[in-house]
Amino acid sequence: MKPWGQTPHTVKEHMRKTLLALVFLGLASGVFAQRLSTVGIPAFEAGGGASPGDAASAARQVIDELKSWGTLTILEGGEAEGAEYIVRGKLTRQDAALVLSAVTVEAKSGRTLNESKEQGASLSGISIFSFCAQAVENVPYPNYLLGKWRSTITMPEGFLVCVIEFGPGRLVQVERYDTWEHRQNNALQYEGYGSGEYSYAGYMRRTVRDAQGNSLQSPIDAVVSVNLKLEETLPERETVSRSGLRLLFNDSRSAFEFVNGGLPCGYNYDGAEVYPSAPVAFTRFTRIQ
């Protein structure tokens, strides 16, 4: 197991920790004050039998949807062309379907970032959320996951702990990753560590709804994928790969939880008579740096 001990405190070590703390404070303030990218939504073009009124309505829905995420500054009307990124949309009719399409460009270079397309029998049948997710897929979001986080699970034998740092460049450092198993009345725990990569697509307290307004899932703030390579863990935990994890922050972004899964760390092989009678995963994290 990876040792989790203490080193003697010296004046030099104290100074080093003080400097690190000051550096962290600067980084942390940057995390919470991240600048939002500006996205312009000019008037959508109508063509191929689609009405100008429907095109205007589609543009309005896209603007309102993107504004509701809280992770982008949306410019419209005469200000749209002054944005860093511009979504140029068009509504057309093809046979019995309305097709909403757009090209997203970087204003400074004119480079096309991506294209987006959704269709439906009517405007109400088009998924505006999916269209928006495509349209701004390559626009930089603020990443509120940056920093070091800790998760603790209380077990009958003690605690399972995960200390993980999400850094810039989609890199992960795992300071501690406990793994556990219960087999034949014996509980084993290993204290691992490692590194990896992650992806982060951030929204802001987003609840996906169907055409009738019914909620399809719990609110989320981001979708995250994590791929870790770990050492000194149980063999089946040397690789941890999870995609599509839906994440929900608290209001101050000092804690989050995965609402549809987690990072697996243990398993009970001895049935329901032993707690827990299911796989164990790190799901709730608190910011420590």
N, C-alpha and C positions, 0 to 999 in steps of 0.2 A: 504494500500500500504506500501511497505517496505520503511522506511525513507532513504533519500539519503543526509544526512546533514553533517556538519563539526564539529569536536571537537576542543576545545581550544588547541592551540599549547603551549607546555611546553618544557623546556630543555630536560626532560626525554623523551618526545615523539619525539623530534628532533633527539636525539641520537638513539632511537629505529629505526626510519625511515632511518637514515644513515647506521646503521648496516644492515637493511634489503636490502638497496640498494647495499651494498657491497656484501652481499650474492647473490643477484640477478645477479650482474655482473659476479660472479664466475659461477653461473648456466648457464647464457646466453652464456658465452664463451664455456661452455661444450656443449651446444646445437649446436652451429655452428661448433664445432670442433669434432663432434662425429666420432669415428673410424669406418671405414667400415669393415664388416666381409669379410674374404677371402674365396672364393669358388673355388675349383679345378675342372677342366673339363678334365679328362684323355681321351685318344682316345676311341671312341665308338666301341663296339664290333658289328660285322656283323654276322648274323646267319639266318638259316631257309630260304635260298634263296635270302637274301638281299646282295647286292654287297658291298665290302669293300669301294669302292669309294663313294657310297651313305651314308654309315655310317660316313665316314670322312667328307662329305659335311654337314650332319646333325649336327655333333659336331661343325663344323665351324660356322654354323648358330646360334646354341645355344650360343656359345661363343660371337659372335658379338652382338646378341640380349641382353644378360645380361650385356655386357660392355656398351651398349647404355643407360642403365638405370641410370648409374652413382651412384648407391647406394650400390654397392658391388665391391670388388676388385677380379677380375677374374684371376686365374692362370691356365696356360695350359702347355702342353708338359711335360718336366721333372720336372717342378715346381708344377704340379697339386697335387701330393701326399703330398706336404707340407702345404696344405691349412687347414683351420679350419673345413671346410665342403667340402665334395667331392660328385659330381654327377656322378655316374657310369651308363653310357647309353648303350643301345643296340638297334640295328635296325634289325627287322626280317620281313619276309613275311608270311602272313597268308591268304591263298586263294588268292584273288585278291587285298588284301590290304597290304600296308607297315605299320608296327607298330613300333613306336618309344617309348621306355619305359626307365625308369631310377629308381634307388634307390639313395636317398640322405642320407648320413651318417655323423654323427659328428665324425671327425677323432680321437679326443682324447679318446673318450669312445667307439667308434665303434657302437654307438647306431643309429638305423635307424630313421631318422626324418619323412620321408614320401616316397611314391612311386608316380610316374607320368607316364602318358600314353596318347598318341595321335596317331591317324592313319588317313590314306588317301589313295586314289588310287595310288598316286605317292608321292615322297618327297615334291613336290611343293604344294600338297594338304594337308599337315600336318601343323597345326597351331603351329608354333614355339613359338609364344608369349604365347599361352595357356600352352604349354608344359613347358616353362620356369617358368611361374607363379606357376604351380604346383610344379616344382622341387625345388624351393627356398622358398616355402610357409612358412616353419618353420625356415628359416634362419633369424637371427636378422637383421632388417633394421635400419639405423639411422632414428630417428623420429624428423623431422623438425617442427612438430606441437607443440612440447613441449613449454610451455610459456603461457603468458596472452595476449589475443587478444580483440579488440574492434570493433564493427560494429555499424554504425549509419545510420538510414534511415530518410530522411527529409520528414515530413508530413505537411499538411496545418495547423495543430494545434501545431506543434512543432517537436520534434525529438523522434524516438524510438531508444533505446540503448541496446546493448548486450555486456556485459563484461564477458568473459569466459576464464577459465584457463585449459589447457590440461596438466595433470601431468604424472609422471611415474606410472607404474602399471595400465595403462588404466583408470585412474580416472579423473573426470571432476569436477571442482568447478565453479559454476555460481554466480558471484558477482551481476550481474544485468541482468534481462531479461524482457524487456518491452513487454507487450501485448496490443493489440488495437482492437477495433471494431467500426464500424459505423452502427447504427441501428436506424431507424425512426428519422432521422435528428439529432441524438445525437452521439457524439464521446466519447468513454470511453477508458481510458488508465490506465494500472496497472503496477506497478514496482515490478517485481518478482525476485526470487532468488532460488537457489537450488543446486543440485549436480547430478552426474550420472557416466556413463561409456562410453568409446569409443574404437574403433579399428582403426588401421592405417596400411595400406599396401602401402609402398612407392615405386615409380618408379622414373624416372627423365625425365620430359618433353616427355612423351610417347604418340605417336600418333598411334592408332591401324589402320592397313590398311588391305584391302582384298588382294586376290591373285594377282590382277592386279595392286596393289600399290595405289589404291584409298583410301583416308582417310575415315574411318568409324565414327570418332568422333573427337572433338577438342582435342588438346594436353592436357594431364593430368600429374600430378606429384604423385598423390596418390589416393587411394580409402579409404573413411572414413565412418564409421557407428557411430552414436551418439544416446544414450538413456539417457534422462534427466527426473528427477523428480523435479517439480517446485512448489513453494509456492507463495501465494498472486498474482496469475495470473488469467486471465479469466478461467472459469472452463474447457473449452475444450483444454486449453494449460497446464494443470497440468502435463501432460505427453507428452514429445516430443520424438518421435522415428523415426529416418531416417537412412536407410542403403543404401550402394552403392553410396554415394555422391562422385562425382569426383572433385578433388581439384587441382587447378593450382596456384603455387606460382609465385611471381615476381622474378626477377633475384637475388635479395639480400635476399630473403625469409623473408622480413619484412612485407609482405602482401600476402593474398591469396583470392581466390574466389571459391565458389562452382559453377561449370559450368553446372550442370544439376539439380539444385534445391537449397535448403537452409533449414534453421531452421525456421519453421513457427512461426509467431508472431501476425498475425492479419487478419481480413477479413472485407470486406465491404458488408453489406447485402442490400444496397439501390440502387444497379444498377449502370449503366454506367454514370449517371449524377453526381455522387459523385466520387471524386478521392480518392484512386485508385479504379478501377472497377474490382479488382481481389484480390486474397489472397496476403498477404504481408509476406515476409520472409527475414531473415538476410542472405545475400549471400556474402558480401565483408567484409573482416576483416583486421585490421592493428595491427601489434605487438606493444604492449605497455610495455611489460616486457619480 
